[in-house]
Structures are given as structure tokens and as C-alpha cells.
Amino acid sequence: MNLIMKFFKQISLLFLLTTAFAFVGCNDDDPDTVGPTIEITNIPDNKEFKFGEDLFMNFRFTDQTGVYEYAYEIYSKDFLPKEFTVKQKHFDLQGYFTEINQMQTVILPAKSTAETYDEGDYIIEVKASDINQRITTYYKPIRIVYPAAE
């Protein structure tokens, strides 16, 4: 009988330790220390675009606590004197999302006698913030040139 009681005590102790480990060792509420992950899924690095065409961007944002806003802008990598720019455009997502895709289009101006822009290397800069005010900045290098004269 004494042997059976020792066996039940050991089983009870093992069960108690296993339960305690499950509550302490498995914490799904890891603190949020980083901002959202940002991708432009349809544009490879250094892709060439032509003035006069549409520049279509598919943004993908993911975050463990939820993305609630983002912004993008386009500027010359070398800050050229006649660079084409898209001033920062800000978007409030009207909620927060652990994963969301957003699409934006920029019309690249055609060559005209009134205004010409410098060809070259440009940057698409994207910023996103999660509900804990963690901000991430993402840079996508592209090229913008004029179409070849016909």
C-alpha cells in the first residue's frame, strides 16, 4: 500500500510540474519589438519603368499586432536637379490588420516641351506603423527612363 501511495505522489508531482511548465514556458504574448514587415510583391529590384507609363505597386504588410497606417513616396536616389518625385502619400487603414495587401498606381509623366525629368535610379520608400507605434521603412530601387525615340 505504501508503494502505491509513493507512485501516486510521483505521478501527481510530475503532473504538477508539467502543468506549471506549460503555463510558464509557453508565452504566446511575446512583446512587440519590431514594426511591420513590408514588401512590394510585383516589382523586382532595379526594374526599369518608362516615363509616360503607369507604375503599379502591390504592397504587402504583415505584423503580429496589426498594421494601421502606411505611406509611400518616390524620389531620385541621387537627388538629381530635375528629379521626378511623388511627395509622401499617407493612408490610414481604418482599422488594424495582421496581414493586408494594398495596391497603388502612379502615373509617370510623359516627356513634354514644358517639363522633362532626369532619367536614372529612383527609390520607392514605404513606411508602415503598427498599433504599438513601431515603424518600419522599406526601400525598393527602380529605374525610370524615357522610351526610346521612334
Secondary structure as GFF3:
##gff-version 3
##sequence-region A 1 150
A	DSSP	alpha_helix	2	25	.	.	.	ID=ss1
A	DSSP	beta_strand	37	40	.	.	.	ID=ss2
A	DSSP	beta_strand	47	50	.	.	.	ID=ss3
A	DSSP	beta_strand	54	76	.	.	.	ID=ss4
A	DSSP	beta_strand	86	107	.	.	.	ID=ss5
A	DSSP	beta_strand	120	130	.	.	.	ID=ss6
A	DSSP	beta_strand	135	145	.	.	.	ID=ss7
###
